[in-house]
């Protein structure tokens, strides 16, 4: 027990707390940027798939099937180590954001597709009857309602992004897990370091989950489940 206490005191002394905070900040930055890529790309994919846009719908389906069949670490390696062979070189941060965002977009597409399918068909019909185009009806009527339905699943996807960001160390990014490995190599305190990392990741995901649930309850006040579907 004394040895464990000594190990934890070692981790929280000197420059190590600063390194952990730096890694935590980079983890959050990568996750948030990747979430932006995921939401934008996933929304586009979800819309073209639900409304069966010619050619784009088929390409969207192919994208989702291919990306979901590739491990994230492989996609990271392809973007960071493989693209330079084609003349495209990315630093660790943009490579990690692109890989995480594109990978997550395949799952976000499914979330958006489910949310759009929950919107009553009458909503689209009413918007069209008021003179809105199909895409205006989707943007201003269907998508806001779909996002409300999809919020819990999107929160879970953000949690997955935070946890998946630990793989960014494979592309030399000094995020939280990478800094933990550095401290482990410097102190030889594997248990203590990884216990601290586990606690930090748990706190991040726990707080995020509670925030999403709170937002879900507030948005859900006065809402009723629709009976008819768009599809």
N, C-alpha and C positions, 0 to 999 in steps of 0.2 A: 504493500500500500504506500509506504514511504517513497518507494521507487517511482510509482505512478505519479504521486504528487510532485516529485522532483521533475519528472518528464513534462507535466503540464506547466509547471512554473518556467521551465526552459522554453517551451513554445511561446509563452506569453511574455517573453523578455526580449530585450535587444530589438533587432530590426524585424523579427518574425511577425509581430502583430501588424506592422505596416505592410508587409508583403501580403498577408492574408487579406487585409482591407483592399489593397490594390487589386488583388486577384478577384475579390468579390465584386468590385466596381466593374471590372472588365467582363465578368460573367453576366452581370445585369445588362451591360451595354450590348454585348453580343446577343443576348436573349431578346431584348427589346427590339433591336434592329432586325433580327431574324423574324420576330413576330410581325413586324411591318411588312416584310417581304411575303410572309406566309399569308397574311390577311388579304393583301392586294391580289397576289397571284391565285390564291385559293378561291377568292370570291369570283374572279373572272372564270376560272375553271368550273366552279360550281354552276354559274349562270349558263355558260355555253353548253354544259352537259344536261342541265334540267330542261332547257328550252330547245335542245337538239339543234343548235346552230349548225348549218351545213359545213362540213369539213372540220370546223373548229371543235364541234362536239366530239367527233371521232378522235381528233388529236388530243383533246382533253382526257378522254377515256384511256387512250394509249399512255399518256404521260402518267396518270395516276397508277395504272397497272405496273408500269416499268419502275417508277420510283419506289413504290411500296414493296417491290421485290428486291431492292438493293439495300444492304446494310448501310447505315449512316456513315460509319467509318470508311467504307469503300467510296462513297460519294465524296466525302471530305478529301480522300487521297487523290481521287480523279481530278477534282478541281484544283487542289494545291500543287500536286506533283505531276499530274498528267497534262493539264492545259499548257504549261510551258513548252511542251513538245509541239504544240500547235501555234506557238508564238504569243500566247496569252499568259502573262505572269501576274499573279495576285499576291499581295501581302497576306499575312496570317489572319488579320481581322476581317477584311472583305471576303476572303475565301471561306472563313468560318460562317459569316453571316449568309453568304450565298448558299452554301451547302445546307445549313440548318433551315434557312427559309424555304428553299426549293423542296427539301425533304418534307418539311412540315406542311407545305402547301398542298401536297397530295392528300393529306388527312383533313386539312381545313376545307378542301373542296368537298369531301364527303359530308362534313358538318354543315356547310352552306347548302348543299343539295338537300339534306334532310330538313333544314330550316325552311327553305323555299317550298318544299313539298307540304309543309304544315300550314301554309298560307291559304285561306279560303279562296276558291276559284272566283267567287263573286267579287273579290277585291280587285282582281285584274280586270274583270269585265266592266266593273263600274268605272275604273280609271280610264279604260279605253273609250267608254261611252261619253266621258267628259272631254274627250279630245286629245288625251295623252297618247303618244306613240307607245309601241310595245316596250321599248327600252326605257322610256320615261316612267311607264307604269312599274317596271321592274325596279328601277332605281329609287323612285320616290314612294312607292307603295309596298311592294313585295319585300325588298331587301331590309328596310327598317324592322318589319315584323319578323323576318327570318332571323335577324341578328339577335332579337330578344329571345327567341326560342333556342338559338344556338349558343347563347352565352355560357351556360354551364360547361358544355363540351369544349368551347374555345378556352375557357379557364384551364381545363385539364390539359389542353394542347400547349398552353403557355408553361404549365408545370413541366411537361415533357421536354420543352425547349430548354428550360433551365437545367434539367438533369442531363439532357443531351449535350449541353455546352461543355461538359467535362471532357468530351472527346476532342474538343478544339486544341487540347494540348498536343494532339498528334500533328498539328500543323504549326507548331512552335509558338502558339499563343499562350502568353503567361496569365491564364485565367486562374480561378480559385484552385482547381485540382492540380494544375501544373505548379503553382506556388507551394501547395502542400507536399508534392513530391520533392521539390527543392529542399524544403525544410526537413523532410524525412532523411534525405541524403546527407544533410548537414548535421543532424542531431542523432540519427539512428534511433529515433523514437517513433516507430511505425504505428503502434497502437494508439498512442496519444494524438498524433497528427491526424490520422484517419478518423478517429473518434470526433475530433473537433470539426473536421470537414463534414462528417455525417450530420452533426448537430446543426451546422450552418445551413446545409442544404435542406434539412428538415424544417428549420425555422422559416426559410424562404418560401418553401412550398406550402407550409401550414398557413402562414399569413396571407399568401396569395389566394389560397382556397377559401379562407374566411371572407376575404374582400369580395371575391366573385359571388359567394353565396349571399352576402349582404346586398350587393348590387342586383342580383337576381330577384331577391324578395321585393326590393323597391320597384323594380321594373314590372314585376308580376302583379302588383296591386291593381285590382279591378279588371284583370285580364281573365278571359274564359277560353277554354280550349276549343278550337274550331272543329267543325264536323266535316266540312267539305275540303277537298284538296285541289291544288293546282294541277297535279298530275294524276 
